[in-house]
Amino acid sequence: MSVQERKQRERADRERLIVATARELAEQQGWDAVTTRRLAERIEYSQPVLYSHFRGKREIIGAVALQGATEMAAAMRAATAAADGPRERVYALARAYLDFAARNPAVYDALFQLDGGLAYAREDTPEPLKDAFAALLETLAGVAGEGVGPGLFTEVFWASLHGVATLTRSGRLPPEDTESRVELLVDRLAVV
């Protein structure tokens, strides 16, 4: 391995460590606890080393969001692949989405609540975000109903899931009714 390859590998390892540490700290204490000073202390590198990877917290949030989008897409695809029939796939998709949001609240916030400097629903949207939407669309396109654009239907279904996830987490919806909400979404919105 050349010196340049080793340096590139070490840089990539440091970047992964920064993102993993930021994510862990955010999940434990919230995003307000994530500061470059605290991250530098935790990973045992100086703040200038952090700034050589990310210009600040906003870019770190964006990196966590991209990682989260990849994980969410994989979780949704795994759930739908294990389900038989259109209704079961839509239900599995909805459950996987809500489960991901509940298990990873800081990552979910990085994806959908905080400014990570990422473009959404545009030509320059990063691939992991496009792929997460594609993971929804792959299942939902087939149940949009006649005369309804699959992309539009996917946006409305996703917005509904986001509302359930966000309102449940904030205590505005009782968590014990989540399954009923998912069944209602699947049975009333999807044409299965």
N, CA, C and O of each residue as an XYZ file, in Angstrom:
768
protein
N       0.852     -1.172      0.000
C       0.000      0.000      0.000
C       0.901      1.239      0.000
O       1.860      1.330      0.765
N       0.570      2.175     -0.866
C       1.373      3.386     -0.961
C       1.063      4.317      0.214
O       0.063      4.136      0.909
N       1.907      5.289      0.426
C       1.707      6.272      1.494
C       0.413      7.041      1.243
O      -0.350      7.302      2.172
N       0.172      7.396      0.000
C      -1.048      8.136     -0.337
C      -2.299      7.298     -0.045
O      -3.273      7.821      0.497
N      -2.286      6.029     -0.390
C      -3.428      5.145     -0.112
C      -3.659      5.012      1.381
O      -4.797      5.022      1.849
N      -2.564      4.888      2.128
C      -2.686      4.776      3.588
C      -3.290      6.054      4.169
O      -4.155      5.989      5.042
N      -2.838      7.210      3.690
C      -3.366      8.485      4.181
C      -4.845      8.635      3.836
O      -5.630      9.137      4.641
N      -5.217      8.201      2.642
C      -6.629      8.256      2.244
C      -7.477      7.338      3.125
O      -8.576      7.708      3.537
N      -6.964      6.144      3.410
C      -7.689      5.219      4.272
C      -7.833      5.790      5.681
O      -8.903      5.708      6.285
N      -6.752      6.368      6.201
C      -6.799      6.967      7.534
C      -7.775      8.142      7.581
O      -8.488      8.319      8.568
N      -7.806      8.938      6.522
C      -8.740     10.067      6.460
C     -10.187      9.564      6.452
O     -11.043     10.099      7.156
N     -10.443      8.542      5.656
C     -11.794      7.964      5.605
C     -12.174      7.371      6.957
O     -13.319      7.505      7.389
N     -11.236      6.724      7.624
C     -11.498      6.165      8.955
C     -11.833      7.275      9.954
O     -12.757      7.133     10.754
N     -11.077      8.383      9.907
C     -11.348      9.515     10.809
C     -12.738     10.098     10.534
O     -13.480     10.432     11.458
N     -13.068     10.211      9.264
C     -14.374     10.765      8.913
C     -15.499      9.867      9.424
O     -16.492     10.359      9.960
N     -15.349      8.567      9.262
C     -16.353      7.629      9.788
C     -16.456      7.746     11.313
O     -17.553      7.693     11.869
N     -15.322      7.904     11.977
C     -15.309      8.052     13.427
C     -16.031      9.327     13.854
O     -16.795      9.312     14.819
N     -15.799     10.410     13.157
C     -16.473     11.673     13.479
C     -17.986     11.511     13.340
O     -18.741     11.908     14.227
N     -18.421     10.935     12.234
C     -19.861     10.763     11.984
C     -20.473      9.818     13.014
O     -21.537     10.106     13.561
N     -19.818      8.705     13.280
C     -20.339      7.741     14.257
C     -20.413      8.357     15.652
O     -21.370      8.116     16.388
N     -19.418      9.141     16.013
C     -19.401      9.765     17.331
C     -20.472     10.840     17.438
O     -21.141     10.954     18.465
N     -20.635     11.619     16.394
C     -21.688     12.635     16.387
C     -23.062     11.980     16.501
O     -23.926     12.442     17.246
N     -23.242     10.925     15.769
C     -24.525     10.210     15.803
C     -24.789      9.629     17.188
O     -25.895      9.747     17.715
N     -23.782      9.010     17.768
C     -23.927      8.427     19.098
C     -24.245      9.502     20.138
O     -25.139      9.323     20.965
N     -23.528     10.596     20.098
C     -23.755     11.691     21.034
C     -25.153     12.283     20.850
O     -25.841     12.570     21.830
N     -25.572     12.465     19.602
C     -26.908     13.010     19.328
C     -27.996     12.062     19.812
O     -29.002     12.511     20.361
N     -27.811     10.761     19.617
C     -28.813      9.797     20.077
C     -28.885      9.761     21.607
O     -29.960      9.566     22.174
N     -27.755      9.946     22.264
C     -27.726      9.903     23.727
C     -28.214     11.197     24.367
O     -28.964     11.169     25.343
N     -27.782     12.346     23.807
C     -28.022     13.618     24.487
C     -28.717     14.673     23.636
O     -28.991     15.769     24.123
N     -29.002     14.371     22.398
C     -29.642     15.336     21.508
C     -28.617     16.110     20.705
O     -27.437     16.161     21.054
N     -29.084     16.707     19.630
C     -28.183     17.417     18.723
C     -27.553     18.651     19.353
O     -26.471     19.063     18.933
N     -28.192     19.246     20.338
C     -27.588     20.409     21.005
C     -26.275     20.046     21.683
O     -25.401     20.897     21.847
N     -26.135     18.797     22.072
C     -24.899     18.344     22.740
C     -23.754     18.114     21.761
O     -22.604     17.964     22.174
N     -24.062     18.085     20.476
C     -23.030     17.829     19.472
C     -22.360     19.152     19.104
O     -22.934     19.987     18.405
N     -21.140     19.317     19.591
C     -20.336     20.493     19.260
C     -18.987     20.000     18.752
O     -18.577     18.878     19.047
N     -18.311     20.832     18.000
C     -17.003     20.416     17.494
C     -16.030     20.196     18.651
O     -15.187     19.301     18.593
N     -16.144     20.999     19.688
C     -15.262     20.813     20.847
C     -15.499     19.448     21.504
O     -14.555     18.710     21.785
N     -16.756     19.133     21.740
C     -17.081     17.851     22.376
C     -16.691     16.667     21.485
O     -16.183     15.657     21.971
N     -16.934     16.803     20.187
C     -16.539     15.735     19.260
C     -15.023     15.552     19.267
O     -14.527     14.426     19.309
N     -14.303     16.652     19.225
C     -12.838     16.575     19.233
C     -12.343     15.860     20.491
O     -11.429     15.038     20.422
N     -12.942     16.170     21.628
C     -12.554     15.499     22.878
C     -12.850     14.003     22.812
O     -12.022     13.179     23.201
N     -14.025     13.669     22.322
C     -14.425     12.255     22.290
C     -13.591     11.409     21.334
O     -13.277     10.257     21.632
N     -13.237     11.973     20.201
C     -12.473     11.176     19.233
C     -10.969     11.351     19.412
O     -10.167     10.700     18.742
N     -10.609     12.231     20.320
C      -9.202     12.471     20.660
C      -8.394     13.000     19.479
O      -7.269     12.571     19.224
N      -9.000     13.937     18.774
C      -8.325     14.697     17.730
C      -8.589     16.166     18.018
O      -9.518     16.497     18.756
N      -7.790     17.041     17.449
C      -7.988     18.471     17.653
C      -9.158     18.968     16.808
O      -9.568     18.320     15.845
N      -9.685     20.128     17.190
C     -10.764     20.722     16.406
C     -10.330     21.014     14.966
O     -11.131     20.816     14.052
N      -9.099     21.474     14.726
C      -8.691     21.671     13.333
C      -8.759     20.388     12.490
O      -9.039     20.446     11.293
N      -8.505     19.243     13.110
C      -8.637     17.977     12.374
C     -10.103     17.774     11.976
O     -10.394     17.361     10.853
N     -11.015     18.063     12.896
C     -12.443     17.962     12.577
C     -12.787     18.885     11.406
O     -13.481     18.490     10.469
N     -12.292     20.109     11.479
C     -12.592     21.081     10.425
C     -11.926     20.729      9.100
O     -12.320     21.251      8.057
N     -10.943     19.871      9.121
C     -10.347     19.435      7.855
C     -11.261     18.428      7.146
O     -11.094     18.163      5.956
N     -12.221     17.872      7.880
C     -13.194     16.937      7.307
C     -14.547     17.598      7.051
O     -15.169     17.378      6.012
N     -14.992     18.405      8.003
C     -16.305     19.051      7.935
C     -16.147     20.522      8.309
O     -15.393     20.859      9.222
N     -16.850     21.383      7.608
C     -16.744     22.814      7.904
C     -17.461     23.194      9.188
O     -17.280     24.301      9.695
N     -18.259     22.303      9.711
C     -18.978     22.601     10.944
C     -20.072     21.581     11.193
O     -20.180     20.571     10.498
N     -20.872     21.869     12.191
C     -21.926     20.956     12.625
C     -22.938     20.674     11.512
O     -23.430     19.553     11.384
N     -23.240     21.682     10.722
C     -24.213     21.500      9.648
C     -23.792     20.373      8.698
O     -24.614     19.536      8.326
N     -22.525     20.353      8.311
C     -22.043     19.291      7.423
C     -22.016     17.939      8.123
O     -22.217     16.907      7.484
N     -21.775     17.935      9.400
C     -21.806     16.671     10.165
C     -23.230     16.135     10.198
O     -23.454     14.939     10.016
N     -24.183     17.019     10.429
C     -25.597     16.617     10.398
C     -25.938     16.042      9.025
O     -26.628     15.027      8.926
N     -25.457     16.687      7.976
C     -25.696     16.189      6.620
C     -25.101     14.812      6.401
O     -25.722     13.962      5.762
N     -23.909     14.582      6.921
C     -23.266     13.263      6.780
C     -24.053     12.191      7.535
O     -24.209     11.070      7.050
N     -24.544     12.542      8.717
C     -25.370     11.594      9.479
C     -26.672     11.319      8.719
O     -27.140     10.181      8.681
N     -27.246     12.347      8.125
C     -28.484     12.172      7.358
C     -28.276     11.240      6.167
O     -29.112     10.378      5.897
N     -27.174     11.410      5.463
C     -26.918     10.547      4.302
C     -26.718      9.101      4.734
O     -27.212      8.180      4.085
N     -26.000      8.906      5.818
C     -25.825      7.554      6.355
C     -27.179      6.969      6.765
O     -27.474      5.805      6.493
N     -27.985      7.788      7.417
C     -29.313      7.346      7.843
C     -30.222      7.007      6.679
O     -30.985      6.043      6.744
N     -30.148      7.795      5.608
C     -30.974      7.519      4.425
C     -30.631      6.162      3.835
O     -31.515      5.414      3.418
N     -29.346      5.850      3.804
C     -28.907      4.553      3.291
C     -29.444      3.426      4.164
O     -29.929      2.417      3.654
N     -29.359      3.597      5.459
C     -29.850      2.577      6.392
C     -31.368      2.429      6.320
O     -31.891      1.315      6.351
N     -32.068      3.550      6.223
C     -33.529      3.500      6.142
C     -33.966      2.795      4.863
O     -34.878      1.969      4.895
N     -33.334      3.106      3.753
C     -33.678      2.452      2.482
C     -33.465      0.948      2.586
O     -34.303      0.166      2.137
N     -32.355      0.547      3.174
C     -32.072     -0.886      3.324
C     -33.113     -1.554      4.217
O     -33.556     -2.664      3.924
N     -33.504     -0.895      5.296
C     -34.507     -1.466      6.208
C     -35.856     -1.618      5.514
O     -36.530     -2.634      5.681
N     -36.247     -0.623      4.747
C     -37.531     -0.706      4.050
C     -37.508     -1.794      2.982
O     -38.475     -2.540      2.833
N     -36.420     -1.885      2.248
C     -36.321     -2.918      1.215
C     -36.308     -4.319      1.829
O     -36.935     -5.235      1.297
N     -35.612     -4.484      2.920
C     -35.574     -5.794      3.584
C     -36.963     -6.179      4.070
O     -37.375     -7.332      3.935
N     -37.676     -5.229      4.627
C     -39.021     -5.506      5.139
C     -39.984     -5.866      4.020
O     -40.774     -6.800      4.157
N     -39.928     -5.138      2.921
C     -40.863     -5.422      1.826
C     -40.500     -6.704      1.087
O     -41.380     -7.390      0.567
N     -39.219     -7.031      1.038
C     -38.799     -8.267      0.370
C     -39.304     -9.495      1.107
O     -39.518    -10.543      0.497
N     -39.494     -9.376      2.404
C     -39.939    -10.508      3.211
C     -41.462    -10.635      3.265
O     -41.986    -11.570      3.870
N     -42.168     -9.701      2.639
C     -43.632     -9.697      2.699
C     -44.224    -10.253      1.402
O     -43.677    -10.056      0.317
N     -45.351    -10.950      1.540
C     -46.064    -11.507      0.386
C     -47.314    -10.685      0.109
O     -48.113    -10.446      1.014
N     -47.483    -10.265     -1.100
C     -48.684     -9.544     -1.504
C     -48.543     -8.042     -1.332
O     -47.776     -7.578     -0.489
N     -49.288     -7.280     -2.135
C     -49.168     -5.818     -2.110
C     -49.525     -5.188     -0.765
O     -48.803     -4.308     -0.294
N     -50.622     -5.618     -0.135
C     -51.004     -5.034      1.157
C     -49.930     -5.303      2.194
O     -49.548     -4.409      2.949
N     -49.451     -6.520      2.230
C     -48.428     -6.891      3.212
C     -47.137     -6.110      2.988
O     -46.467     -5.728      3.947
N     -46.786     -5.872      1.716
C     -45.578     -5.093      1.423
C     -45.731     -3.637      1.871
O     -44.807     -3.061      2.445
N     -46.891     -3.051      1.609
C     -47.118     -1.660      2.020
C     -47.107     -1.567      3.548
O     -46.521     -0.645      4.115
N     -47.749     -2.513      4.198
C     -47.758     -2.529      5.661
C     -46.330     -2.696      6.195
O     -45.936     -1.997      7.129
N     -45.568     -3.597      5.624
C     -44.185     -3.824      6.065
C     -43.332     -2.582      5.834
O     -42.483     -2.243      6.658
N     -43.558     -1.909      4.714
C     -42.849     -0.668      4.429
C     -43.147      0.382      5.497
O     -42.234      1.010      6.033
N     -44.429      0.564      5.801
C     -44.827      1.559      6.795
C     -44.234      1.224      8.166
O     -43.724      2.108      8.855
N     -44.300     -0.032      8.554
C     -43.743     -0.440      9.857
C     -42.230     -0.218      9.894
O     -41.697      0.278     10.886
N     -41.545     -0.584      8.816
C     -40.091     -0.410      8.777
C     -39.730      1.070      8.890
O     -38.787      1.426      9.597
N     -40.466      1.921      8.205
C     -40.224      3.359      8.271
C     -40.413      3.864      9.702
O     -39.541      4.542     10.246
N     -41.546      3.534     10.304
C     -41.840      4.012     11.660
C     -40.886      3.414     12.686
O     -40.485      4.094     13.630
N     -40.526      2.162     12.511
C     -39.559      1.538     13.420
C     -38.204      2.224     13.330
O     -37.564      2.472     14.352
N     -37.760      2.533     12.106
C     -36.486      3.229     11.936
C     -36.534      4.588     12.635
O     -35.601      4.950     13.352
N     -37.603      5.330     12.431
C     -37.740      6.656     13.048
C     -37.722      6.555     14.574
O     -37.110      7.389     15.242
N     -38.388      5.541     15.129
C     -38.439      5.385     16.586
C     -37.101      4.938     17.171
O     -36.717      5.386     18.252
N     -36.391      4.059     16.467
C     -35.104      3.537     16.973
C     -33.955      4.522     16.795
O     -32.952      4.438     17.504
N     -34.092      5.448     15.861
C     -33.005      6.373     15.515
C     -33.502      7.822     15.491
O     -33.446      8.468     14.445
N     -33.982      8.339     16.610
C     -34.583      9.680     16.573
C     -33.624     10.790     16.145
O     -34.039     11.710     15.440
N     -32.376     10.731     16.544
C     -31.427     11.782     16.151
C     -31.120     11.697     14.658
O     -30.983     12.722     13.990
N     -31.015     10.494     14.144
C     -30.779     10.324     12.712
C     -32.004     10.804     11.931
O     -31.876     11.469     10.904
N     -33.177     10.461     12.427
C     -34.416     10.894     11.782
C     -34.492     12.424     11.761
O     -34.898     13.016     10.761
N     -34.100     13.054     12.865
C     -34.072     14.518     12.904
C     -33.066     15.065     11.894
O     -33.341     16.056     11.218
N     -31.910     14.427     11.790
C     -30.904     14.866     10.818
C     -31.462     14.767      9.397
O     -31.194     15.625      8.555
N     -32.226     13.732      9.145
C     -32.815     13.539      7.821
C     -33.913     14.554      7.507
O     -33.955     15.105      6.407
N     -34.802     14.803      8.473
C     -36.032     15.508      8.136
C     -36.344     16.760      8.946
O     -37.299     17.468      8.625
N     -35.572     17.054      9.980
C     -35.901     18.214     10.800
C     -34.805     19.275     10.809
O     -35.098     20.469     10.864
N     -33.560     18.851     10.757
C     -32.435     19.769     10.912
C     -31.840     20.159      9.566
O     -32.019     19.466      8.565
N     -31.139     21.269      9.564
C     -30.474     21.731      8.351
C     -29.098     21.087      8.252
O     -28.165     21.460      8.963
N     -28.995     20.117      7.358
C     -27.719     19.472      7.100
C     -27.100     19.941      5.792
O     -26.121     19.367      5.314
N     -27.684     20.997      5.214
C     -27.151     21.537      3.975
C     -27.417     20.677      2.754
O     -26.749     20.827      1.731
N     -28.378     19.784      2.849
C     -28.663     18.857      1.751
C     -29.858     19.339      0.933
O     -30.808     19.909      1.470
N     -29.792     19.102     -0.361
C     -30.893     19.437     -1.261
C     -31.866     18.264     -1.315
O     -31.461     17.115     -1.491
N     -33.129     18.563     -1.166
C     -34.184     17.547     -1.265
C     -35.068     17.862     -2.461
O     -35.343     19.025     -2.758
N     -35.509     16.815     -3.142
C     -36.466     16.929     -4.246
C     -35.984     17.872     -5.349
O     -36.759     18.634     -5.928
N     -34.684     17.795     -5.618
C     -34.100     18.601     -6.687
C     -33.143     17.736     -7.491
O     -32.844     16.600     -7.123
N     -32.677     18.293     -8.582
C     -31.737     17.562     -9.435
C     -30.445     17.220     -8.689
O     -29.866     16.155     -8.899
N     -30.001     18.124     -7.822
C     -28.743     17.916     -7.102
C     -28.913     17.214     -5.752
O     -28.017     17.261     -4.910
N     -30.050     16.570     -5.549
C     -30.262     15.795     -4.331
C     -29.241     14.660     -4.276
O     -29.065     13.945     -5.262
N     -28.568     14.486     -3.140
C     -27.584     13.395     -3.033
C     -28.231     12.024     -3.247
O     -29.389     11.811     -2.888
N     -27.477     11.113     -3.828
C     -27.981      9.782     -4.172
C     -28.611      9.033     -2.985
O     -29.665      8.425     -3.172
N     -28.031      9.041     -1.784
C     -28.681      8.310     -0.688
C     -30.105      8.797     -0.399
O     -30.971      7.997     -0.043
N     -30.353     10.099     -0.549
C     -31.704     10.622     -0.334
C     -32.632     10.181     -1.464
O     -33.778      9.802     -1.222
N     -32.133     10.232     -2.689
C     -32.931      9.752     -3.829
C     -33.255      8.270     -3.666
O     -34.364      7.833     -3.973
N     -32.289      7.508     -3.186
C     -32.496      6.072     -3.029
C     -33.512      5.768     -1.930
O     -34.302      4.833     -2.060
N     -33.500      6.544     -0.858
C     -34.490      6.335      0.208
C     -35.902      6.586     -0.332
O     -36.830      5.839     -0.022
N     -36.059      7.634     -1.135
C     -37.358      7.882     -1.756
C     -37.705      6.753     -2.723
O     -38.853      6.315     -2.789
N     -36.708      6.286     -3.472
C     -36.936      5.182     -4.408
C     -37.392      3.924     -3.673
O     -38.210      3.164     -4.192
N     -36.870      3.701     -2.472
C     -37.284      2.533     -1.691
C     -38.770      2.622     -1.330
O     -39.457      1.602     -1.276
N     -39.257      3.816     -1.088
C     -40.700      4.004     -0.856
C     -41.467      3.791     -2.161
O     -42.459      3.063     -2.201
N     -40.996      4.432     -3.216
C     -41.671      4.392     -4.513
C     -41.777      2.978     -5.076
O     -42.784      2.632     -5.692
N     -40.758      2.168     -4.871
C     -40.761      0.795     -5.403
C     -41.980      0.011     -4.937
O     -42.548     -0.770     -5.700
N     -42.374      0.212     -3.711
C     -43.542     -0.490     -3.171
C     -44.828      0.262     -3.437
O     -45.849     -0.344     -3.761
N     -44.787      1.576     -3.302
C     -46.016      2.351     -3.356
C     -46.514      2.642     -4.773
O     -47.701      2.907     -4.963
N     -45.636      2.596     -5.755
C     -46.053      2.892     -7.134
C     -47.170      1.962     -7.591
O     -48.069      2.376     -8.322
N     -47.112      0.720     -7.165
C     -48.098     -0.268     -7.599
C     -49.435     -0.175     -6.897
O     -50.375     -0.876     -7.273
N     -49.548      0.680     -5.878
C     -50.803      0.767     -5.129
C     -51.358      2.188     -5.135
O     -52.218      2.527     -4.321
N     -50.867      3.014     -6.049
C     -51.288      4.414     -6.093
C     -52.738      4.562     -6.552
O     -53.418      5.507     -6.151
N     -53.199      3.672     -7.360
C     -54.557      3.777     -7.879
C     -54.557      4.407     -9.258
O     -53.618      5.096     -9.655
N     -55.629      4.151     -9.966
C     -55.747      4.633    -11.337
C     -55.822      6.151    -11.369
O     -56.559      6.768    -10.600
N     -55.051      6.740    -12.268
C     -55.070      8.188    -12.443
C     -54.260      8.972    -11.420
O     -54.246     10.203    -11.448
N     -53.590      8.270    -10.524
C     -52.777      8.941     -9.504
C     -51.313      8.697     -9.839
O     -50.885      7.554    -10.001
N     -50.563      9.765     -9.941
C     -49.143      9.630    -10.228
C     -48.426      8.918     -9.090
O     -48.606      9.285     -7.928
N     -47.610      7.902     -9.399
C     -46.915      7.157     -8.345
C     -46.027      8.038     -7.466
O     -45.950      7.824     -6.256
N     -45.358      9.024     -8.062
C     -44.508      9.911     -7.276
C     -45.313     10.746     -6.301
O     -44.939     10.896     -5.138
N     -46.421     11.289     -6.782
C     -47.288     12.092     -5.921
C     -47.882     11.241     -4.803
O     -47.916     11.661     -3.646
N     -48.348     10.048     -5.153
C     -48.900      9.162     -4.129
C     -47.839      8.834     -3.079
O     -48.124      8.837     -1.882
N     -46.625      8.554     -3.526
C     -45.540      8.234     -2.603
C     -45.266      9.412     -1.677
O     -45.044      9.218     -0.482
N     -45.279     10.629     -2.212
C     -45.066     11.813     -1.368
C     -46.148     11.942     -0.297
O     -45.843     12.253      0.855
N     -47.400     11.706     -0.665
C     -48.506     11.831      0.296
C     -48.424     10.728      1.355
O     -48.623     10.990      2.541
N     -48.135      9.507      0.932
C     -48.012      8.401      1.886
C     -46.838      8.657      2.830
O     -46.951      8.461      4.040
N     -45.713      9.095      2.268
C     -44.533      9.405      3.074
C     -44.844     10.526      4.068
O     -44.462     10.440      5.235
N     -45.531     11.570      3.616
C     -45.895     12.671      4.508
C     -46.769     12.163      5.655
O     -46.637     12.621      6.790
N     -47.653     11.225      5.360
C     -48.489     10.639      6.401
C     -47.642      9.862      7.410
O     -47.838      9.993      8.619
N     -46.708      9.058      6.917
C     -45.815      8.317      7.813
C     -44.972      9.270      8.654
O     -44.781      9.056      9.851
N     -44.475     10.316      8.019
C     -43.673     11.304      8.745
C     -44.508     11.952      9.855
O     -44.024     12.148     10.970
N     -45.747     12.278      9.543
C     -46.637     12.853     10.556
C     -46.854     11.910     11.725
O     -46.802     12.327     12.882
N     -47.095     10.645     11.428
C     -47.287      9.658     12.499
C     -46.014      9.541     13.337
O     -46.075      9.535     14.566
N     -44.877      9.448     12.679
C     -43.602      9.313     13.402
C     -43.339     10.523     14.287
O     -42.997     10.377     15.460
N     -43.496     11.692     13.736
C     -43.179     12.927     14.454
C     -44.171     13.206     15.578
O     -43.772     13.559     16.687
N     -45.454     13.050     15.294
C     -46.465     13.342     16.307
C     -46.466     12.309     17.433
O     -46.734     12.649     18.585
N     -46.172     11.068     17.112
C     -46.081     10.044     18.152
C     -44.885     10.316     19.046
O     -44.995     10.271     20.271
N     -43.758     10.596     18.441
C     -42.538     10.853     19.213
C     -42.677     12.070     20.127
O     -42.139     12.083     21.235
N     -43.396     13.083     19.664
C     -43.545     14.298     20.468
C     -44.634     14.171     21.528
O     -44.868     15.108     22.291
N     -45.302     13.018     21.581
C     -46.340     12.794     22.575
C     -47.693     13.363     22.192
O     -48.607     13.392     23.016
N     -47.833     13.811     20.967
C     -49.101     14.379     20.520
C     -50.085     13.316     20.030
O     -51.284     13.569     19.915
N     -49.557     12.123     19.743
C     -50.397     10.970     19.411
C     -50.002      9.841     20.352
O     -48.814      9.620     20.587
N     -50.984      9.126     20.892
C     -50.637      8.012     21.790
C     -49.991      6.856     21.024
O     -50.519      6.422     20.000
N     -48.860      6.358     21.508
C     -48.146      5.295     20.790
C     -48.917      3.987     20.695
O     -48.681      3.199     19.779
N     -49.822      3.746     21.613
C     -50.542      2.474     21.571
C     -51.482      2.360     20.371
O     -51.965      1.267     20.074
N     -51.747      3.455     19.684
C     -52.618      3.424     18.508
C     -51.849      3.415     17.187
O     -52.456      3.545     16.123
N     -50.550      3.267     17.237
C     -49.734      3.316     16.020
C     -50.140      2.237     15.023
O     -50.263      2.511     13.829
N     -50.346      1.020     15.500
C     -50.732     -0.063     14.569
C     -52.043      0.256     13.867
O     -52.183     -0.009     12.673
N     -52.998      0.816     14.586
C     -54.274      1.193     13.966
C     -54.077      2.279     12.922
O     -54.723      2.261     11.874
N     -53.194      3.220     13.201
C     -52.900      4.278     12.224
C     -52.281      3.693     10.956
O     -52.644      4.076      9.843
N     -51.339      2.757     11.136
C     -50.692      2.137      9.982
C     -51.725      1.371      9.158
O     -51.745      1.482      7.932
N     -52.569      0.607      9.811
C     -53.601     -0.144      9.080
C     -54.543      0.796      8.347
O     -54.938      0.511      7.216
N     -54.905      1.899      8.961
C     -55.778      2.873      8.320
C     -55.100      3.473      7.088
O     -55.722      3.602      6.033
N     -53.839      3.833      7.225
C     -53.095      4.366      6.076
C     -53.069      3.356      4.938
O     -53.354      3.696      3.789
N     -52.730      2.130      5.259
C     -52.618      1.104      4.225
C     -53.974      0.830      3.598
O     -54.080      0.760      2.373
N     -55.008      0.674      4.407
C     -56.316      0.292      3.892
C     -57.046      1.433      3.175
O     -57.817      1.184      2.248
N     -56.815      2.662      3.589
C     -57.555      3.785      2.992
C     -56.800      4.512      1.903
O     -57.415      5.081      1.000
N     -55.479      4.508      1.967
C     -54.733      5.235      0.941
C     -54.284      4.328     -0.202
O     -54.366      4.706     -1.370
N     -53.819      3.156      0.133
C     -53.280      2.257     -0.902
C     -54.395      1.460     -1.550
O     -55.309      0.988     -0.874
N     -54.315      1.314     -2.865
C     -55.275      0.487     -3.605
C     -54.648     -0.892     -3.718
O     -53.888     -1.173     -4.644
N     -54.985     -1.755     -2.748
C     -54.407     -3.103     -2.734
C     -55.475     -4.159     -2.906
O     -55.168     -5.351     -2.918
